[in-house]
Amino acid sequence: MQLRSCCLLLCLSPTLFPTAYAADTSAIAEAGVKLTTSPYDASAKFRAVHIDTLDPHLQHVFEAARIEWLKVLATHNTTDGRGFFFQRDRSTLLTLRSFNSFTEYDALRAFRASVGTRIGPEGEKAGQQYDQGDVAITFPHNSEVWSRNEAFDYHAPGPALNEYTAGFMQMVLEHVRSDDYEAAWKEMRAALTTVKYPISRIGFFSMLGSGKQISVWLAPDRATFLGAGSPEEAVAKVLGKAKAHALLNRLKEAGSHVEISELVPRPELKSPE
C-alpha cells in the first residue's frame, strides 16, 4: 500500500521549533545512535531529500555561500551531511543522502544539527555566513523521504549507473492511481530489454512528502540521453506502433499530475563523505 503525503514538521524541517529540535537531536546523540550507511550508497533503502527552489537572480549568492561553507568543512575535516546536489531545470537544487532505517535518519538529523560543534569556536560565525545564502530561497522549500522502488527499475546493457554516478538524468514525478501502472510498466520493461534500450531507469516513492512515484532515467551525459531516442520509440520497435501506443496510454491513464524535469549533477556543491 502506498503512503500518501505526510507533514512531519519536526522530523523533516529542523528550522522549525529549534529548541525542541535541538533537545531531540541532543538526546539522539547521547543515545549513541550511529550513521552506518555510506552517504552515496545507491543500494540503500531510503533517500533524505531536500528541495531548494531559488530566485534565479540570487542563485549565485546561494552557491557562493555553499562553496565557502565547504571550505570551512574541509579545513576542519568534517561534513554537514547534506548530501549530493543536483540542478533541477533552471533554478531548483535537490540534495539526496542515502540511509537504511529511520533510526539512522534520526542519527542523521542529530549529525547535521551538531556540525557547529564539530567545527569548534568558529562554527557559529561560519554558520551565520553560510545562512546568508538563504536570501535566494523561495517557495517551494521542503524536505522529503524517498524509498527505493525497484519494481520500476530497468537495467540497460553496459556499465551500471545510479543517481550518484550518472552524468545526466531525466526525472518523472507522477501520482499513481491504478494497479495497472505496474502491470503496464512490466510489459514496457520487457520491450526495452528486448530492444536493449541504452538508458537505465530507477524508481523511488515519496513516502514522506508528495506521495508521488519518481522515475529517474540515467545516462552518462546529455548527448547519450538525447541520442538514445525516447522509450516510447524503443517500445514501438518491438511491439509495433499500435500496440506501443495502447501500452503507453495505459501508463498515462494509470498516472496523473506528471512532471518531467532534467537533473544535472552539481558535485562541486556536494557534502564531503
URRA-V912844 format. One line per field, one symbol per residue. psi: psi as a letter, one per 30 degrees, with the letter a starting at -180 (. if undefined). burial: b if it has 9 or more other C-alpha atoms within 8 Angstrom, else e. A space follows every 10 residues. Layout:
psi->???
burial->???
This chain:
psi->kkklkljiee efiffkheee eeeeeeeeef fgklkfkkfh jfflflkkkk jjkkjffgee eeeeeeeeee eeeeeghalf geakkkkjbe hkkkkkkklf lfeeeeeeee eefgeeeeea egeeeeeeee ffffffkakk jlllkkkkif fglkjllakk lafffkfklk kkklkkgkff eeeeeeeeee eeeefhkgkl klklkifjcf glkkkjkklf leeeeeffll eeeeeffefl eeeeeeeeee eeffllhkkk lkkkkifffl kk.
burial->eeebbbeeeb ebbbeeeeee bbeebbebbe eebeeebebb eeebbbbbbb bbbbbeebbe bbbbbbbbbb ebbbeeebbb bbbbbbbbee bbbbbbbbbb eeebbbbbbb bbbebbebbe eebeebbebb ebbeebbbee bbbbbbbbbe ebbbebeeee bbbbebbbbb bbbbbbeeeb bbebbbbbbe bbbebebebb bbbbbbbbbb bbbbbbbbbb bbebbeebee eeebbbbbbb eebbbebbeb beebbbebee bbbbbbeebb bbe
